[in-house]
Amino acid sequence: MTESTPKWQRRNRSRDLTGLGWLEAEVLRIVWDEGQVTVRDVYETLRERRRIAYTTVMSVLRNLAAKDLLEQDKSSSAYVYRPRVSDIEVARGILDALVEQIMGGRREPLIEYLQHKPGD
């Protein structure tokens, strides 16, 4: 990976092509949908779906900020998080990694698959 590769996609010995875990992706979706959040906001949203610790949510948000996916505003007592990159940018990065690593750089089979309607 080069310096031009976004920090979140740089994986050291990771087996994950995306550079994101499932919980990180779920938290990102919440932040993208809300625009800006606190740890409490994300915790309350996730708590409706699953059992989760407040400190886990805090760690995930901090990790996403360290990966440059979120901006962390520390100016008030409750940190505020905002997206640094869009969901489209992240999806493009994941698809690019998939095309390179799995498809050997060949985009056509993936494009053909995505153009099929369900049931075809």
C-alpha positions as CSV (number, residue, x, y, z in Angstrom):
1,M,0.0,0.0,0.0
2,T,1.2,3.5,-0.8
3,E,0.9,6.7,1.0
4,S,-1.9,7.6,-1.4
5,T,-3.9,4.7,0.0
6,P,-6.4,6.0,2.6
7,K,-5.4,5.2,6.2
8,W,-8.5,3.1,6.7
9,Q,-7.5,0.8,3.8
10,R,-3.9,0.2,5.0
11,R,-4.1,-3.3,6.5
12,N,-1.1,-4.9,8.3
13,R,-1.5,-8.6,8.1
14,S,-5.2,-8.3,8.0
15,R,-7.3,-11.0,6.3
16,D,-10.0,-8.4,5.6
17,L,-10.2,-6.8,2.2
18,T,-12.4,-3.9,3.3
19,G,-10.2,-2.5,6.1
20,L,-13.4,-2.2,8.2
21,G,-15.0,-4.5,10.7
22,W,-18.8,-5.2,10.7
23,L,-19.3,-3.0,13.8
24,E,-17.2,-0.2,12.3
25,A,-19.3,-0.3,9.2
26,E,-22.5,-0.2,11.3
27,V,-21.3,2.7,13.3
28,L,-20.2,4.5,10.1
29,R,-23.7,4.1,8.6
30,I,-25.2,5.7,11.7
31,V,-22.8,8.7,11.4
32,W,-23.4,9.1,7.7
33,D,-27.2,9.0,8.3
34,E,-27.1,11.5,11.2
35,G,-24.4,13.8,9.9
36,Q,-22.9,14.3,13.4
37,V,-23.1,12.3,16.5
38,T,-21.8,11.8,20.1
39,V,-20.9,8.5,21.6
40,R,-24.2,8.5,23.4
41,D,-26.1,9.0,20.1
42,V,-24.5,6.0,18.5
43,Y,-24.7,3.9,21.7
44,E,-28.5,4.6,22.0
45,T,-29.1,3.7,18.3
46,L,-27.0,0.5,18.5
47,R,-28.6,-0.5,21.9
48,E,-32.0,-0.8,20.1
49,R,-30.5,-3.5,17.9
50,R,-28.0,-5.4,20.1
51,R,-26.3,-5.6,23.5
52,I,-23.3,-3.4,23.4
53,A,-21.2,-1.5,25.9
54,Y,-20.8,2.2,25.9
55,T,-17.0,1.9,26.0
56,T,-17.1,-0.3,22.9
57,V,-18.9,2.4,21.0
58,M,-16.4,4.9,22.3
59,S,-13.5,2.8,21.1
60,V,-15.0,2.2,17.7
61,L,-15.6,5.9,17.1
62,R,-12.0,6.7,18.3
63,N,-10.6,4.0,15.9
64,L,-12.6,5.3,13.0
65,A,-11.2,8.8,13.7
66,A,-7.7,7.3,13.8
67,K,-8.4,5.8,10.4
68,D,-9.3,9.3,9.1
69,L,-12.9,8.2,8.4
70,L,-14.4,10.5,11.1
71,E,-13.5,13.9,12.3
72,Q,-13.4,14.1,16.1
73,D,-14.4,17.5,17.6
74,K,-13.0,17.6,21.2
75,S,-14.1,21.2,21.9
76,S,-17.0,20.2,24.3
77,S,-17.3,17.7,27.1
78,A,-19.1,15.2,24.7
79,Y,-16.9,14.6,21.7
80,V,-18.8,15.2,18.4
81,Y,-18.0,13.0,15.4
82,R,-18.6,13.9,11.7
83,P,-17.8,12.0,8.5
84,R,-14.5,12.8,6.9
85,V,-15.3,10.7,3.8
86,S,-18.6,9.7,2.2
87,D,-20.1,6.3,2.0
88,I,-19.6,6.4,-1.8
89,E,-15.8,7.0,-1.2
90,V,-15.6,4.0,1.2
91,A,-17.6,1.8,-1.2
92,R,-15.3,2.7,-4.1
93,G,-12.3,1.9,-2.0
94,I,-13.7,-1.5,-1.0
95,L,-14.7,-2.3,-4.6
96,D,-11.3,-1.3,-5.9
97,A,-9.6,-3.6,-3.4
98,L,-12.0,-6.4,-4.4
99,V,-11.3,-5.9,-8.1
100,E,-7.6,-5.9,-7.5
101,Q,-7.3,-8.8,-5.0
102,I,-10.1,-11.1,-6.1
103,M,-10.7,-10.3,-9.7
104,G,-7.1,-9.7,-10.7
105,G,-7.9,-6.2,-11.9
106,R,-10.7,-7.3,-14.2
107,R,-13.8,-5.1,-13.6
108,E,-16.0,-6.5,-16.4
109,P,-17.3,-9.6,-14.5
110,L,-18.2,-7.5,-11.5
111,I,-19.9,-4.9,-13.7
112,E,-21.9,-7.6,-15.5
113,Y,-22.9,-9.1,-12.1
114,L,-24.1,-5.7,-10.8
115,Q,-26.1,-5.0,-14.0
116,H,-28.2,-8.2,-13.6
117,K,-31.6,-7.9,-12.1
118,P,-32.6,-10.3,-9.3
119,G,-34.2,-13.4,-10.8
120,D,-32.5,-13.1,-14.2
